[in-house]
Amino acid sequence: MSYWDIGMRHIVDIDGQPLAIDVEVIETTALLARENRPLDRRLWQIRAGEYHPVLPNQLIRLEEDQVTFFETTPLPIVNADQRLAA
């Protein structure tokens, strides 16, 4: 049986908080909203100990047989002076 004991097909973990989801594909902003995380955060997917950046509004396919791990970090603040070319 592919369902978890709680009746949901997918489990994701964002910043250590597990969340049960019953959809196969989810958009990153919807995922952050479901977890009550600020939408202005950078989202990283963790696979085998490696961090992979996830783009805003990117669709993510969730696996039924494993927990998908994510972490959020604040977006870097770039000053106008740093954007100027040398």
Secondary structure, DSSP 4 states (H G I P E B T S, - for coil): --S-TTS-SEEEEETTEEEEE--SEEEHHHHHHHTT--TTEEEEEEETTEEEEE-TT-EEEPPSSSPEEEEEEEPPP--HHHHS--
